[in-house]
């Protein structure tokens, strides 16, 4: 029996192993989210964190959404990363999607 593991790269076939990934979505309000260059910097920076699966932003709502594997990172690491690049972010919601 073969199983597939989700990652940013192409799936790898794992023989005989079951991988349970705890995917979570964290939503932050980020003050000062006002231009495309800042959005690009946020996405680039957060995508460097091991365990981050995707990053999306909404400039109109000053919102940053991060999907991540909680076995690779956590909310505090993501928030610290945002603060290190000068973004004041407050967690507004966190959702667990165990797969």
N, C-alpha and C positions, 0 to 999 in steps of 0.2 A: 504494500500500500504506500502511495506517495502523497505527501502533503506539500503545500506551498506556503512560504512565509512572505508577508508583505514587507516591502522596503522601497526606498526611493529608486533603487536600481532594479534591474530585471529580476524576477522571482528566481529563487534557487530551489531545486528539488531536494528535499530532505527525506532520506529513506528511514522509515520506521520511527520517526520522531514526531511528536505533536508539540507544536509551539503555541503557547497561549500568550497573546500580546494584550496588554492592558492599554488600549488606546483611550486617551482623554482629550478633551477640548477645553482650553482655557480662554476666557474672554476678558480682555482688559479695556478699560477706558484710558486713553493716552492723551494727556493735554499737549497742545502744541503740534498736533498732527496736521500740518497744513500744506505740504507740497509733495510732488512726486519724488523729488530727490530724497526726502526724509523717509518716505515709504520704501523706496528702494534700499536705503541704508538699513532700515528695520528688518526687512525681509532677508537681506544678505546676512546680517548679523545673527538673527535667530536661526537661520538655516545652517549655521556653522555649529550649533549645539547638537552633540550626538543625542539621538532620540527624537528630535523635532521632525515631524513628518510633513507638515505644511504650515504656511503662514499666509493669512489674508488680512487686508486692512480696509477700513471704510473711513475715508477722510471726513465726510459729512457728519458722521456720528462719533468721530474721534475714537474709533474702536479697532482693536487688534485681536484677531482670533488665531490661536495656535493649536494645531492638532499634534499630539506627541505621544510617544510610547513611554509610559511611566516607569518602565524598567530601565530606561536610558537617561531620563531627566525628570525634573519636577518643577512645580510652579515657582518655587523660590529661585531656582537657577534661571528660569526664563525672565522673571521679574528683575533679578539682579543684572542680567544681560541688558535689558531695556534701560535700566538706570545707568549702567556703565556707558551707554551711548547717548546719554542726556535726555532720555524719555521718562517722564514721570507717569508711571502706569499704576492703576489700581485694579485689582482683580474684581470683576463683577459677577462672574459665573464660572463654574467648572463642572464638566459633564464626564462621566465615566462610560466608556463603550467597550467593555471587555469582549475580546474576540477569541 
